[in-house]
Amino acid sequence: MAKETTGNASVATIAGGMALRAMSKNGKFANGNDAASADVTTAVKGTVISAVTKALDTLNIAIRKTIDTGLKTVKKTMGINLHDIPINPEQNTLKLLLITS
């Protein structure tokens, strides 16, 4: 599923790089924690949170697409019509009660 990104970095690649850069000192944010740099620290933390959120969203989309593709393959193999409305177990219960009555 990985694709070549040479010369054309994806959002996830950029977000990951920003997150790693921001946390480059002993697993903590790279900027100091003194009062003079509090605004910068807040900005860096906000940027990292945004970057990580974008990276996770991108990963989530990739996982969903992969699962969807796999399920379509299974449905095709089983001969299930992809355009049918899924049946709810509660709907089947009512039909079974009517048929057996």
N, C-alpha and C positions, 0 to 999 in steps of 0.2 A: 504494500500500500504506500510505502514511502516513495516520494517522487524527487527528482533532481531539482535542487533549488539554486544552483550556481548562477549568480548574477540576478536572481529574482527571489529574494528571501520572502518567505511567507510571514503572515502576521504572527503565527506561533513561534517561528524562529526569532523574530525581532523581540517578541514579548519574553521569550526565554532568555535571550541575551541581556535584556534590560534587568530582568530579575536576578540573574547571576551577577551582573555588574554591581547592582545595588547591595548585594549581600556578600561582597568579596572579602570582608575582614572577619575571620573567625566565625562565620555563620551569622554575623550581626550586620546591621546596616553600615555601609562604608563611612558615612558621615558621623562626626563626633556627636556627643550628647550634651554638650555645654549649651548655656542659654543663648549664646550668639548664633548658634547654628540650628536652633529649634525649628525655625521656619523651613530651612533646607531639609532637615530630617523629615518633617511632615510631608513636604513635597515628594521626597524620595519614596517614603512609605506609600503615599497615594499612587505614585507611578508604578511601583512594584505590585501593589494590589490590583491595579488595572491590568498590568501586563500578565500577571498570573491568571486573572479571571479570563482574559482573552485566550490564553493558551489552553486553559481547561475547557472553555467553550468550543474551541477548535477541535480538541481531542474528543469531546462529547459528540460532536457532529460526525467525526470520522468513525467513531464506534457505532453510532446509530446507522450510518450508511452501510457499514460492513454487516451488521446484524440484519438489516433490511434485505440486503443482497442475498445473504445466506438463507433467510426465510423464504424469499421468492424462489430460490433454487429448490428448496424442500417442497414448497407448494406445487411447483411445476412437476417435480418428480412424482409426487403423490397424486397428481392429476386434479388438484384443487383449482377451481376457477378463481383467479386473482380479483375479479370484480364482484364476487358474491358478497353479500352482507354477512359478517360473522354472526354465528348463532350464540345467543346468551344461554347459559345453563338453566336459568329460571324460565326462559321461554320453552325449552324442551320439557321441563317438568309439567307445565300446564298441558302441553300437547299429549304427553304420555297419560296424564290423568283422564283427558277426554277420550283418548283411544281405548283405554282399558275399562272405561265405565260402561 
